[in-house]
Amino acid sequence: MESRRLGRSGLNTSAIAYGNWLTHGGQVEEDAAHACVRAALDAGITTFDTADVYAGTRAESVLGRALAGQRREGLEVFTKVYWPTGPGHNDRGLSRKHVLESCHASLRRLQTDYVDLYQAHRYDPTVPLEETMTAFADLVRAGKVLYIGVSEWNAEEIAAGAALARDLGVQLISNQPQYSMLWRVIEDEVVPTSEKEGISQIVWSPLAQGVLTGKYLPGRQPPADSRGGHAEVGGSMRRFLRDDVLTAVQGLRPVAEDLGLSMAQLAIAWVLQNPNVAAAIIGATRPEQVHDNVAAAGVTLDADVLARIDEVLGDVVERDPARTARG
């Protein structure tokens, strides 16, 4: 497994990170979740990403149990704060109260004394940025958080957060955006700003929520056992299930075949070609999905292949920077 440096820090991550947004505590039983985590560890994945809100806080607990007994120093455990985790009016957002209380709760669920990276899951315009960043800095100084990051912040928000972090003597080292062949909204503004500020991307949904695996076909109903076949598919996935998008995606199949890759491997390898991407987060419901996805680490796509991908996908690619944080 390839490792990469996260931002302008000394922290290394595995190029493929394991995330449990849609799986642990919800989509799969605990035994299956543990099997996927073991497969990730066996494949050399050391970076595990979760959030307090996933599966109503259950995902953190499942991950904590799955990683129990592992050498803590050999892992990078990431979590996030922002979305509601309870019924109270302080159970959400990036106030000092919620940031500190959520961190302590996450540590208990994850069965660890510290997290390697604590991330603001969204930008909170209702709370002064100084309050949020001071709370994060205090957690760093207390040893409960080693580094801080953000998720789905736009370029202006990232620059402001990085400046405050420097003033407070801590490092803002990462942003976690949606990024894939189909969703490139970070390229024009977020990536250049991040490069300037010494920040890397840890990207989620490199498979466009499964669409880039090629299993969804134009003109056909999604498989009943797939996420797209679920009755309550959200808008973020529906945009990828349009026939024009699905038709374009099928055009990637010969590209992958020519390279001896699965379509999933091609999609993950594509995001890892961006030098500002430190890690691509994968999820899994079965261990064999982990094994397939990790084969993308270390794959190099030459300029001709990248150009061919762009030609195949054409105008179905979303590039508007204004879509950041609404993905």
N, C-alpha and C positions, 0 to 999 in steps of 0.2 A: 504494500500500500504506500503510495506517494504521500509525503507530508509537505505541508506548505506553511509559511509564516503568516500569522494573522496581523495584518496592518503593519504599523511601524513598531510593533512590540516584539518581545522575545518568545511569544507563545506560538507553538506549532500545533497544527490540526491535521487530522487525516483528510486527504482530498475529498473523500466521500465521508459524509457525516450521516449518522442514523438518527432520524427524527420520528416522533410518535404522535403527530398531530391527529391523524384520523384513525389510528389503530388501537393503541393501548388504552384500556379502560372502556372501550366502546365497540369497535368493529370486530376485534378478535378476542378470543378467550385468553386468560392469563398464561396458560401453558404455551399457546401458540406465540404469544408476545415474548415469552422467555426464550423460546426456540429461535426466534428471529434475532434477538439480542445476542444469543450465543453464536449464531451464524455470523453476525457482524463482527464480534470479537475475533472469531476464528479467521475471518477474512482480513484482519488487520485494522479494522475501524477502531479508532480510539475516541472519537468525538461523538457525543450524544446530545441531541438538542430536544428540549421539551418546553413547556410553558405551564404556568399555574392554571390557566383557563382550560387547557385541553381535557376533554371528557369530564368537565366539572371538577377539576383537581385530581381525578383518579389516575390520569396518565403519569403524573410525576410519581405517584405511589407505586405504580406498576414498574416503572423504570428503576426506582430505588430498590425494589425487591429483586429485579432482574440483574442488577449490577452488584448486589450484595456479595461480599467475599472476593471481589476483584481488587487488585492493587490500585488504590485510589490515585496514587501519583502517576500511574500509567494511563489515566483517563482524562479527558477534557469534558466536563459536564456543564452544559449551558441551559439556562432557563430564562423566563421572561415575566414581565409584570405590565399590566395596564387594564386588561379587560375585566369585567365584573367576576368576582369569585364568591360573592355572597349578596344578601338582600339589602345590606345597609348602604347609606349614601356615601360612606367612605370606603366601601369595598370595591373601588374601581379607580382608574385614573393614575396619575403620577404625583399625587400629593406625598409629602414626607411620610405621613401616617400610613398610607397604603403601601408605599414602596418598602418601608421598613417592616411592616407587619407581614406583607406578602413574602418578602425574602426569608424571614424566620419560618414561616409556614412551609415554604418550598424546601428549605433545608431539612425540616422534620420529615417531609414526605419522601425526599430523595435519600434520606439516611446518610447525610454527609455534613461535615462541619463547614464546608465552603463550596461555592460554585466557581468554576473557572471564568465564566462569562455571564454577567447579568445584563439583560437587554430590556430596554423600553420598547414594549411590543407595538406601540404606535406613539405618535406625538400627541401631547395633551395641551391644546391651546387654552384650556381653562385654568392651568396652574402655571405660575411663573417658572420659566426654565431654570432660574437660579435655585429655586426650591428643590426641584427634581434633581439637578446635578449635584447639589450639596448633599442630598440624601444618598445618592449613589457614591459620592466620594467618602462619606462617613462609613458606608458599608465596606469600602475598600480598605480604609484605615483600620477598621475593626477586624480585618482578616476574613470576613464572611464572603467577600467577593474579591476575585483577583483582578479582573478587568471588566470594563463596561462596554456595552454596545447598544445599538438601536435597531429597530425593524420598521421598514417602510416609511422612513423619514425622507423628505425631499431634500434637494441640494442645499437650499437655504437653511433648513432646520439642522442638517448635519454640520454645516459650517459653524452655526451658532453654538451647537452643543460641543463641538470639538474645541472651540475657543474657550468656553467656560470650563471644560474639563482641564485644559492646560492651566488656567488661572487657579484651579483648585488643586493642582499637582497630581492629577490622575490621568489615565490614558483612556480615551474613547477610541476603540480599535476596530469596530466592525459595524456593518449594517446588514440586516437580513431582509432582502427584498425578494419578491417573486421575479424569476428570470428564467427564460427558456427561449428556444428558437422562435416560438410564437409570441412571446411577451418580452419585449426589449426596451421597456420604457425607461430603464435606468441608464441606458448607454449615453444619451446626449448630455445629461446634466449631473446625475448622481455619481456616475463613475469618475468623471473628471474632477469633481469636487472631492470625492473620497481619496483619489490618488494624491491630490494636493495636501489633504489633511492626514495622510498616513493611515487610511482606513481601508479595510478589505470588505468584500461582499461574501456573505455566507448565504447561498441562494436556496430558496425553497421552490418546490414544484418545477424542477428541471424537466419533468415529463409532462408539463401542462396538465397536471392532475390525471395523468394516465393516457391522455389523447395521443401523445407522441410515441406510445408503444405500438400504435397501429391497430389496436383491438376494436376501436370504434369505426364503423364503416358508414360511408354516406348512403342515405336512403334506407337505412336499417335501424331498427330499435336497438339501443345499447344492450349488451348482454345483461340478463336479469341479475347475475351475481356481481356486477361491476358497480362502481360508484356512480357512473353515469346512468345506470338502470334504476337507481334509487328514486323513490317518488319525490323526495325533498331535495333534489340537487339544487345547489345554490347558483346564483347568477354568475359567480366567477367561473363555474364550470360550463354553464350553458353557453357562454360565448364561444367556447372551444368546440361545441357539439354541432355547430352550423355545418351544413353540407359542403359549403365552399372550403371551410377549414379542413374538414375530414377528407375531402377529395385531394387537397394539396398535400396533406400529411401522407396519404397513400403513395404519393410521388416520391417520398423519401425511402420507400422500401428498397428500390434497386440501388440507391446510394449506399445504404447500410450493407446490402448483400455484396456489393463490389468490394467493400472493406472487410468482409467477414465478421460484421458486427450485427447484433440484434438492433432493432429500432430504438429500444430503450438505451442500449449502450451508446449508440450514435448521439442521442439527445443529451445524455449526461456528459459525454466527451466534448460535445459542442460548448456547453457552458464553461467547462474547465479550460477551454482555449483562451478565455478572457483572462489576461494576467492580473486583473483586479479581483478575480474570484479565488478565494482561499479554499472554499469547500462547497460541494453540492450536497444538499440534504436529500436523502432517500427515505422512503417509508416502505414497509413490507407487511404483508399478511402471511407470507410463507417464506421459509428460509431460502428456497431456491430463487426467489426474487432478489434477495440480498446477493447471492452468488452471481447472478446474472449482472446486476447493476455494478458491482465492484470491479468487474472486468473493464469498465470504462476508464478507470484510473490509469494514467500513464499513456493513454492513447493520444497520438498527435494527428490532427487533421490538417492537411496542407491547404494552401490558399485556393487551389483548384476545387477541392472538396467544399470548402466554405462558400465559394462562389456558386457552386452547383446547388447547394442547399438554399441559398438566397434566391436563386432563379426558380427552383421548384416551389418555394413557399410564396413568392411574389408579394401581392398586396394584402394577404391575410395576416401578416405580421403586424402587431400593435407596437407602435414606437412613441406615442405621444407622452412626453414627460408628465403632463398633467394627470395621467392615470395613476401615478405613484400614490400609494396609500389607499387606493380604491380598488386594488386588485383582489 
